Every structure is written in C-alpha cells, then in structure tokens.
C-alpha cells in the first residue's frame, strides 16, 4: 500500500495551524481496484485535509464546552457545600441573569442540587459525543490513510522533498546542456 506525501506549503501551514502536521494523506490505489495506481491531485488532498480539520474542530468545540461545564459544576459544588453549612432559614441570594433573587438556604440547596444534576447529565452527553467524534476521526484517518507527524519528522520530510526537487532541477539542467 503506497501513500502520497504532499509538500504543498499551504497544506502544511493549514495542518500546522491545527497543531499537528498532516503529511501522508491518502492511498494511491483506488479502494476497488488494488492493482491500478491513481495519484490523487492536490484539490482532492485539500478536500481530505479540510474534512479532517472539520472533524477536529467539532471535537475541539465539544471539548471546550465540556471544560466550561466542568468549571461551572465545580463552582456550584463549592457553593452548595458552603450553603449546606448554613442554617436552613437563613436568607441567601442567587443571581439569575441581572437580577438577585432571595431564597432560603434550604431552598437553594435543592435548586443547586438539581442544577448540578443537570450539569452532570449534560457532561455525560458531551463525553459520549467526544467518544463518537474520536471514533469518527480515527475512521476518517484510517479511510484516507492520514498520518500525523511531529515537527521534527515534518522538517525531515520537507528537507528530503527539497533535496529531491533540487536533484530534479539539476538533472533537467544537465539534460538541457547536452542537447
């Protein structure tokens, strides 16, 4: 199974922007015809990279929402822990939007416990989404043979490609001088 490695600077910059290097993109053989090799053009490679980036962005968005929910859940837990130590009839205020609403401590304990339960349910849903996005991403990588490289590996590949281009230019120049 052979791969096509693209050296387009634009593609490398896009891949670098998402924090990784995508270098080897896709099989050169068509999935239905293992014997015939068909090279993939740059436009198709870009579509594959864009699809991968879209999946990564979706996964990142879910991770960001999940992180925010975890922070709010911890804040609510801290407040709940503090309010539980108060007398049940003590006045407490809760901000809803731009308005402060007066509650008894015992009422707020119930409200915060319910809110935390909803946070937990939503966090569980988001964690399931994370797993699904991860599976989608892995399937996409497998389908298109995307391989992620470290910066060091990418630099080595770029050097090899540059040397190959230089040697092609040298051979082309030698051929022209012979004719």
Phi, psi and omega in degrees: 000122181253158183241160172247126179258127182261144182244011181299126183300320180300315180296320179295320180295320178297314180296320180294327181297328179271009170091009180217168174249123175255117185242306180268124193256305195210154176298146175273346179265142177292146184297332181269336182240096183288338185276331183264132179263128177234114180294149181263131181280170186295327180296316179293322176299318181296322177298318180295315179296317179298320177297318179295316179298320180299316178296318178296319179297318178299315179297318180296320179298317178297319179298320180295316179297317180298318179297318178297318179297321179298319178297313180297322179298316178297318179298316179297321180297319179296315179296316180300316179300319180291316183292329180295338179278348182278164174294140183301330182267002182291143179287137174224154179239140178235134180272124175239108186068237179258009186246138173267129181244135182274135177223165167273154181302320181296324178291318181294325178301316180295314181298313181294322178297319178293317179298317179295324177297317178295320176302314182298317178298316180294321178296321177297318177299315181294324177295322175296318177299321178300316179297315180297316179297321178297318178295318177300315181298315179295320178296318179296316178299317180293318181297319184257007180052048177279133179236132181263133181243153174285168178302319181297313179296321180294319179296319178298318179296318178297320178298314179300317180294321179295317178297321178296319178294320179296316180293327176295318179295320178296317178295320178296320180292321179294322180294322180291323181288333179286333182268000000 
